[in-house]
């Protein structure tokens, strides 16, 4: 049986710093899609969204960053924290669809060795 939860969206931020978050669960797997800027201005909002989403995590977790236009150190820290939290539940976090600049940022910081980034290069 496939149980699907349609994507639910929310937006935070003002001016140039905005982040949209879309969440869906299909057969127990949670998928999060981010669009916009993942930075200090959106960190508290995203942290709250992640707290709610991971509270009843049943399976692996996927976060799509293909629509993220900017990530700062706060955003990277959130991804690392999420990786640790999901791992503590015995599940896997996969970061999907990074743009070339985002992938390069993961490489420069060494996070491509810590996070499961897909597709692999």
One Martini backbone bead per residue (centre of mass of N, CA, C, O) as a GRO file, in nm:
protein
  121
    1UNK     BB    1   0.096   0.036   0.023
    2UNK     BB    2   0.036   0.373  -0.067
    3UNK     BB    3   0.133   0.662   0.113
    4UNK     BB    4   0.034   0.993   0.046
    5UNK     BB    5   0.176   1.317   0.087
    6UNK     BB    6   0.139   1.607   0.006
    7UNK     BB    7   0.273   1.884  -0.054
    8UNK     BB    8   0.396   2.113   0.175
    9UNK     BB    9   0.404   2.467   0.226
   10UNK     BB   10   0.656   2.721   0.307
   11UNK     BB   11   0.743   3.060   0.411
   12UNK     BB   12   1.036   3.267   0.447
   13UNK     BB   13   1.103   3.589   0.472
   14UNK     BB   14   1.264   3.883   0.342
   15UNK     BB   15   1.321   4.004   0.062
   16UNK     BB   16   1.613   3.838  -0.041
   17UNK     BB   17   1.543   3.632   0.207
   18UNK     BB   18   1.426   3.319   0.098
   19UNK     BB   19   1.223   3.025   0.199
   20UNK     BB   20   1.120   2.718   0.072
   21UNK     BB   21   0.904   2.446   0.195
   22UNK     BB   22   0.876   2.101   0.103
   23UNK     BB   23   0.656   1.828   0.204
   24UNK     BB   24   0.691   1.461   0.191
   25UNK     BB   25   0.518   1.134   0.211
   26UNK     BB   26   0.642   0.807   0.102
   27UNK     BB   27   0.642   0.518   0.239
   28UNK     BB   28   0.800   0.676   0.494
   29UNK     BB   29   0.938   0.879   0.312
   30UNK     BB   30   1.113   1.175   0.343
   31UNK     BB   31   1.058   1.487   0.163
   32UNK     BB   32   1.266   1.771   0.093
   33UNK     BB   33   1.217   2.101  -0.043
   34UNK     BB   34   1.431   2.359  -0.146
   35UNK     BB   35   1.379   2.726  -0.189
   36UNK     BB   36   1.647   2.940  -0.202
   37UNK     BB   37   1.769   3.064   0.105
   38UNK     BB   38   2.034   2.920   0.310
   39UNK     BB   39   2.040   3.100   0.608
   40UNK     BB   40   2.032   3.291   0.885
   41UNK     BB   41   1.739   3.400   0.818
   42UNK     BB   42   1.621   3.078   0.780
   43UNK     BB   43   1.708   2.884   1.017
   44UNK     BB   44   1.480   2.883   1.227
   45UNK     BB   45   1.259   2.788   1.041
   46UNK     BB   46   1.395   2.526   0.944
   47UNK     BB   47   1.435   2.399   1.222
   48UNK     BB   48   1.133   2.372   1.280
   49UNK     BB   49   1.061   2.196   1.040
   50UNK     BB   50   1.259   1.965   1.113
   51UNK     BB   51   1.142   1.898   1.387
   52UNK     BB   52   0.865   1.809   1.282
   53UNK     BB   53   0.958   1.595   1.066
   54UNK     BB   54   1.151   1.420   1.278
   55UNK     BB   55   0.959   1.328   1.513
   56UNK     BB   56   0.830   1.081   1.298
   57UNK     BB   57   1.051   0.910   1.184
   58UNK     BB   58   1.051   0.607   0.969
   59UNK     BB   59   1.277   0.678   0.758
   60UNK     BB   60   1.419   0.803   0.522
   61UNK     BB   61   1.596   1.106   0.407
   62UNK     BB   62   1.518   1.378   0.180
   63UNK     BB   63   1.712   1.652   0.031
   64UNK     BB   64   1.638   1.915  -0.189
   65UNK     BB   65   1.883   2.163  -0.345
   66UNK     BB   66   1.825   2.260  -0.652
   67UNK     BB   67   1.671   2.552  -0.550
   68UNK     BB   68   1.918   2.661  -0.427
   69UNK     BB   69   2.092   2.986  -0.428
   70UNK     BB   70   2.195   2.979  -0.115
   71UNK     BB   71   2.479   2.912   0.112
   72UNK     BB   72   2.574   2.910   0.436
   73UNK     BB   73   2.708   2.814   0.734
   74UNK     BB   74   2.431   2.767   0.861
   75UNK     BB   75   2.324   2.571   0.646
   76UNK     BB   76   2.546   2.360   0.677
   77UNK     BB   77   2.492   2.303   0.976
   78UNK     BB   78   2.205   2.194   0.937
   79UNK     BB   79   2.286   1.948   0.765
   80UNK     BB   80   2.465   1.815   0.977
   81UNK     BB   81   2.251   1.793   1.201
   82UNK     BB   82   2.057   1.621   1.034
   83UNK     BB   83   2.244   1.386   0.985
   84UNK     BB   84   2.272   1.310   1.287
   85UNK     BB   85   1.972   1.274   1.356
   86UNK     BB   86   1.901   1.056   1.147
   87UNK     BB   87   2.124   0.857   1.240
   88UNK     BB   88   2.012   0.820   1.535
   89UNK     BB   89   1.752   0.663   1.401
   90UNK     BB   90   1.883   0.475   1.160
   91UNK     BB   91   1.910   0.668   0.920
   92UNK     BB   92   1.912   0.831   0.599
   93UNK     BB   93   2.076   1.101   0.441
   94UNK     BB   94   1.987   1.277   0.141
   95UNK     BB   95   2.143   1.486  -0.097
   96UNK     BB   96   1.978   1.648  -0.365
   97UNK     BB   97   2.054   1.827  -0.655
   98UNK     BB   98   2.302   1.992  -0.679
   99UNK     BB   99   2.449   2.248  -0.774
  100UNK     BB  100   2.752   2.334  -0.870
  101UNK     BB  101   2.802   2.539  -0.634
  102UNK     BB  102   2.709   2.348  -0.408
  103UNK     BB  103   2.901   2.116  -0.464
  104UNK     BB  104   3.157   2.287  -0.426
  105UNK     BB  105   3.104   2.354  -0.131
  106UNK     BB  106   3.114   2.063  -0.032
  107UNK     BB  107   3.407   2.016  -0.123
  108UNK     BB  108   3.556   2.246   0.028
  109UNK     BB  109   3.431   2.146   0.322
  110UNK     BB  110   3.388   1.811   0.308
  111UNK     BB  111   3.076   1.721   0.292
  112UNK     BB  112   3.099   1.498   0.065
  113UNK     BB  113   3.216   1.294   0.301
  114UNK     BB  114   2.954   1.306   0.496
  115UNK     BB  115   2.748   1.330   0.286
  116UNK     BB  116   2.482   1.220   0.088
  117UNK     BB  117   2.537   1.281  -0.252
  118UNK     BB  118   2.291   1.337  -0.511
  119UNK     BB  119   2.455   1.280  -0.747
  120UNK     BB  120   2.733   1.137  -0.815
  121UNK     BB  121   3.094   1.231  -0.918
   0.00000   0.00000   0.00000
